[in-house]
Amino acid sequence: MPSVVISGAGAAGLAAAWWLARAGWRVTVVERAPDLRTGGYMMSLSGPGHAAATRMGLVPKLEPLAYTVKENVYRDRRGREVLRLRFHDIVEGLDYLVMRRTDLIAALRADLPDSVDIRLATTIADVEDGVDGAHVRLSDGSALDADLILLADGMRSALRSRLFAPDAACLKPLGYRFAVYELKDRLGLGSDFVSYAEPGHIAEYYTLAEGRVAALHVWHSRQTGPVPAAERWRLLDEVCARSHPAVHAQLAAAREDGAVPLVDDLALVDMPRWSKGRVLLLGDAAHCLTLISGQGAGMALTSAAILADALGRAAVPEALAEHEARLRPSIARLQDRSRKMAGMFVPRSPVAFELRNLFMRHVPRKWIGRYFVNAVNAEILAAKGG
C-alpha cells in the first residue's frame, strides 16, 4: 500500500486525503493547530471547484450550508448608496455555492474515510527524500516512511521556505492587506451583503445564520508581513479611522464578542516548480490566488482531484509532472486576474475610486453577468485541458 504524509488540514490537504485514501493509499495528515481551524472567510465554489466537489459527492452536503446572496449593496463613507448589484441574477443558472470556509473544512473532515490518520498539534520536523521513498520525522518524535509528501500548509508555508525557496523569493504582495472576523449582528445589516467603500479601503459584511455576520476588510498598505494578535484591533482602528460610523460600530461589537481578527497580506505565491523529488506543494503553499479571486478553495479541490487522477495512471515523479502541467495554465490565468482585480476592487486614490464607481453604475448589468459566466466556463475548460 503506497503511503502519503500531508502537512496541513485545510481544503487542499483534506481534499487530497479524501482522494488518496479512496485510491488505496495509507494517509497521514499532520496539522500545526490543536484543532481544525474554525476561522476563515466567505468563499465560493464554482467552475472546476464545484465540479470537483460534485465528483466527491460533497455538493448535497454543502448546499444546506450555503448562503443565498441576493444583492450586494455598496455604500460610501457617508452612507450614500454607490451601487446595488443583484448578484442572484448574475449567477442564476450556474453551479455556484457561497459558504464559510469553516463549513467546507468541516464537511471535508466529516467525509474522510476512517483510515485517515489526523495528528493535530503536530508538524513535519524533517524530511529525507530518496529515490525509493522519503523519510519523515514529526515534531512529536515519531517517524514515517512515505512514497509522497504533500505540503499544504498555506501561503506562509514553513516547509516551503526550508525545502524550496524563502518567502522573499516566492511571496508576491499585491500592495494590500486583509482582515476577517465574525461577530453578532447587533446592528441589522438590512441586506445579506453590504459594503462600505472608500479610497484605499473596503469593509464588507455578509449575513450568516443564527444572527451572525462575517466581516472582511481589504485596504492598501505598503507594509507586509504577519501582524501580532495584540496589534490587530489597533491596526484596524487606524485603517477605519475615516470610515462610516457603522464600520466603527461593528468593530466595537466584534471586540465585545472577543473576536480575534485574522490579518495578512493579499499576496500571490509564484513558484517556478511545485515539486521536488517526492515532495509536492499543494494549494496556497504552491499558488496562492488571494481571497479576491474567489477561487482559492475551489482550485485546491480541483488540484487534489487532478493529482489523484495522475497518481492512478503513473508513478510519483510522472504524476507530479502531469498534475502541474494540467493545473498551471488555470492558476496562471487566475493569478493574473487577481493582479488586475486588486486595484479595481479597492481603488487607492479618490479619483480612481470615483471613476470605478461611475463605471460600475453605468455598465450594463448583462455585461457583468456575461463576464462572470465566461470566466467560470473558461476555468472549467482550462481545468479539463480543453
N, C-alpha and C positions, 0 to 999 in steps of 0.2 A: 504494500500500500504506500503510494507516494505521500510525502508529508510537507506541510507548509506552515511557516510561522508568520503571523501577521501582526505588525505593530500598529495599533490604532483601532479603536472600536467606533469610528464614525461611519458615515454612509458607505464610503469606499471599502473600508476594512470589513464591515459586516456583510456587505453585498458579496465581496469576494469569498468570505467564509461560507455564505449560503450556497454559492455555485459550486465551489470546490468540494465541500462536504457531500453534496449530492452526486458529484462525479467520482466519489470513492476516495477522496484524499483524507488523510488524518490532519485535522486543522487545530492549531493553537493560536488564539488571539490574546495578545498582551495589551493592556491599556494602562497608561500612567495614572489616570484618575481613580479614586476609590470606588466610584460607581459610574455607570454610563451617563454621559453628560446630559444634563437637563436644560442647560442654557442654549441659546441659539436665536434664530430669527425666522421670519416668514420666508418661505421658499415656494417654488413652483415645480411641477413635473409636467413637461410637455415634450413633444417630439420624441427623440430617441430615449430620453429618460422615462417617459410614460410607457413607451414600447417595452423597455427593459422591465419595468415594474409589472406590466401585463404578463410578460413571459414568466415572471416569478410567481404569478398568482396573487400579487400584493394589492392590486387595484381595488378589489371588493373590500379589502380590509382597511384601505386608506380612504375610500370615498366617504365613510361616515365621519372621518376625522377632518375632512377638507372644509374649507370656508368658501362661501359664495361672495365674491367681491362684485357687487352690482355696479358701483360707480366710485370713481376717485375724485375727490373734491380738493382742489388746490387753493390755498389762501395765502396772502402775503402777510408781512409782519404787522399790518394794521387790521388784519382780519377780513380784508376785501377778497371776494371770490375772484380768482385769476382764471381758473379753468375747471371745467367739470367734464370728466370722461366717463362714458357709460362702458366700463370695462367688460361687463357681462355681454354686451352686444358684440364687442370686438372678438371675444374668444368663443362666441356661440358656434357650436358645431365642431369645435376642436376637442381633442383629448387633452384635457388641461385640469390640473389639480393645484389648488393653493392650500398650503398647510404649514404648520410649525415644523421646523427641523426636528425638534424633540419627538414629535409624533412619528415621523419617518423612522428615526433611530429605534424607538420602542417597538414599532411594527417589525422591523428587520430582526431585532433581537428575539422577539416572541416567535418568529417563524424559523429560527435556526434549528437544525437537527440537534438532538440531544448529544450527539457525538462531539460537537464542537466544544473545545476546552477554552473557556474565557478566564483569564487571570487578571484581576483588577489590581490596581496599585503596584503594577509591575512594568518594567521596561526591559528592552534589549540592552545589555551592558556591553556585549562584544560579539563580533561576527567574524568567523574564519570561513572564507569562501574557497572551495576547492573544485577540481574538475569533476569529481564523482559525488559531490554534495557539500553542504555547508554545515558548520557547527555554530550553534548559538548559545551564548551564556546569558542568563537572565539576571535581573537585579536581586532576585530572591535567592541566588546562589545555585539554582538548578541549571541544567544544560540540556539542549535538544539538538538532534541531528535533523536536517531538513533538506529537501530537494529544491525548495523555493522559499525565498524570504520576500515578503511584501511590506514595504514601508508606506503606511497610510496614516502617518502621524501628523498630517496637517501642513498648513502653509509654512509654519516655522519649524519644520521637521528637524529635530536634533540629530537624527541618524543621517539625514541627507547631508547635513553640514560635515559630519565625520567621514562619510563614505563616498560622497560625490563632490560637493563643492560648498564653500561657505555661503552664508546668506547674501553677503555683499555681491557675490557673483551671479546669483540666480533670482533674488527678490527684486522686482521692478516696481517701486511705488508709483502710483498714478498722481500723487500730489494731494491726496485726500485721506481723511481718517473716518472711521465709523464707530458708532456705539449702539448696542442693542440691550434692551431690558424689558421686563414685563411689570405691570402694575395693575391695581384695581381701577376700574373705570369709575372714578368718583365724579367726573365732570359731565359725562354723557357726550359722546362724540357727535351724535346726530347723523352719522353716516358710518358705513362699515370700513371706510378708508379715507382718512383726512390727512392732508399735508399742509404744513406751514413753511413756506419757502421765502428765502431772502437771498441776496447776493452772497455766495460762498457757503451757504448752509441750507439744509432742508431737514425738517423734523416730520416723520411720518408715523401715523398711529393706525393700527389695524384692530378692529373689534374682534375679540376672541369669545369663546364660550364662557359661561359662568361669571359674567361681569368683569372680565379682564381685558387688558389692552396690551398689544405688543408695540413697542416703540423702537424706531430706528432714526438715528441722526447720521447724516453724512456732511462733512464740511471740508473746505480747503485747508490744507496745512502743509507748511514746509518742514515740519518736524516729523520724524519717523521713529519707529521702534516701540516696544511694549511700554504700556503705561501702568505703573503700580496701582493696585486696587485702591489704596488710600488716597490717591490723587485724582481718581476718575470723575467724581462728582464736581470737584473744583474745576477741572478742565471743562466739563460740560457747562458749568455756570459761565465760564468765560466765553465759550462758543455761542451760548444762547443769550448773551447779555442784552442784545437788541431785538430779541425775538418777541413774538406775540405773547401777551400775558397767559394765554392758555398753555403755551410751552413751559413757562415758568411754573405754572400750577401743576403740570404733570410731573415736572422734575421734583417738586416738593412732595407730591403724593408718592412717587417712587421711593424717595428717601424714607418716608414714613413707613412704607411697606418693607423696608430693609433690603431692597433690591441692590445688587451689585452689578453695574453695567459691564458688559464685555466691550473693550475698546481695542481697536487695532487699526493698522493701515489698510487702505484699499491698495493692494499690491498684487501683481501677477507673479507667477513663478515661471521662469523661462529656462528650461534645461535643454542643452543640445542633444542629450540622450537620456532616456528614462530608466535604462537598465545597465547593470554592470555584473557580468557573470550570472549568478543565480539570484541576484538582488534586483527587485523592481520597485521603483517609485510609483505610487498609485494615488489617484485623486488629487487633492490640493497639494500634496507633497511633490507631485510631478508637474502639475499645470494649473495652479490656482487661477480661476477665472474672475474672481471678485464677486461679491454678492449682487452687484448691479447687473451682472449678466443674467441672473435668474436661472442659471443652468448648472451651477456647480454640483449640486446633489444629483441631478439628472444625469450628468456626464459621468459621475462616479459610478452610478448603477450601470450605465452603458459600458464603461471601461471594464467593470468586473465581468459582465456578460461576454464581451469580446475576448477577454483573457481566458475565461473558461472554455469558450469555443476553440480557441487556438491551442490550448493545452490538451484538448481532446483529440487533436489531429497530429500534434508534433511534440518533439522533445522540448525541454525547457528553453534552451537558447533560441531555437527556431520559433517557438511560440511567443516568446517575449518580443522578438523582432516583428512578427506578424501583428501582434497587438498594437505596437507602436505605429506601424505602417498604416493600419486601418484607422486608428484614432487620431493621429496627429493632425491631419488636414482639418477635421472638425474643430479641434482645440485651437489651432492657429486662427481660424475664422472667428471663433467666439472671443478669443483674446483681443483680436483686432477690433471687434465690436465694442468690447469693454473700454479700450483706449479711446475710441471715438465717443462713446456714450457718456463718459465721466463729465466732460465739460458741458454737455447738453443737460445732463441730469442735475448738476449743481453748477450753474454759471458763476464764475468768480467775480466779475465786475458788475456794477449796476447797469451799464449799457448792455452787456451780454445777457443779463437777467431779463431786462425789458424786451430785448429782441427775441429771446426764446419764448417768452410769454405771448408776444404778439404773433409769432409764427404758430404756436400751438392753438391759439384762439381761432385762427382763420384757416388752418389747413383742414381740408375736408376729412371728416371722420372716417369715410370709407378708405381714404389713403392710409390712415393709421392702421385700420384693420387689415388692408391688403399687405402692408409691410410686415405686420405681425404674422399673418398666415404664411406668407412667402418665406419668412425667416425660419419658422417652425418646420415647414416642408423641406427647406434646404438642409436643415440639421438632420432630418430623417434620411434623406438621400445620401448625405455625406457619411453618416454612420454606417449605412449599408454598403458604402463603397461605390455608390451609383452616381 
